[in-house]
Amino acid sequence: MRVDRVEQIFVRRRAGRIELLMVLESPAGDRERETLQAPTASPEAAVRFAGVHLARRGIVASNRLRLRTERGGDLVDDAHLREVLVAALAHERPEDAP
């Protein structure tokens, strides 16, 4: 299976750093979950790190992309971090990519 887009990212703190659980999807609709440990305690820097990581693998944002943070045991949509991720994906994407 080849995944080509990110559908959801869950941002949570683990051991003083940020852990990102990413839900990736293939063109056929198959889903894959992947965990990424960011080398930072800043949610914004972690999401930027994930954007670069995904873009270099050729993964783009889904139109339905959700970025959720864990706050007090609840998951909350975070529009600002979503924008940070989309910007990182766009910035890192090769100029000749569709």
FENMOCOR-V151601 format. One record per residue. OMEGA is omega in degrees with one decimal (* if undefined). Layout:
BEGIN
OMEGA
OMEGA
END
This chain:
BEGIN
176.4
178.4
-179.6
178.3
178.2
-178.3
-177.8
170.8
176.7
-177.4
178.5
178.3
176.7
175.3
175.9
178.5
179.8
175.6
-179.4
173.7
-175.4
175.1
-177.3
-176.2
176.9
177.8
-179.5
178.9
176.8
-179.1
178.6
177.2
-177.2
178.0
179.6
176.1
179.2
-179.0
-176.2
175.2
-179.5
178.9
-179.3
178.1
178.9
179.9
176.2
177.7
178.9
179.2
178.0
179.3
-178.6
-178.6
-179.9
175.9
179.8
-178.4
-179.8
178.3
173.4
174.5
-178.1
-175.3
174.1
175.0
-173.5
177.1
178.4
179.4
178.2
179.7
178.3
173.9
-176.1
175.0
-178.6
-176.7
-179.5
179.9
175.7
178.2
177.9
179.4
-178.7
178.6
179.1
177.3
-178.2
-178.1
-175.4
-176.3
177.6
-177.5
-177.2
178.6
-179.9
*
END
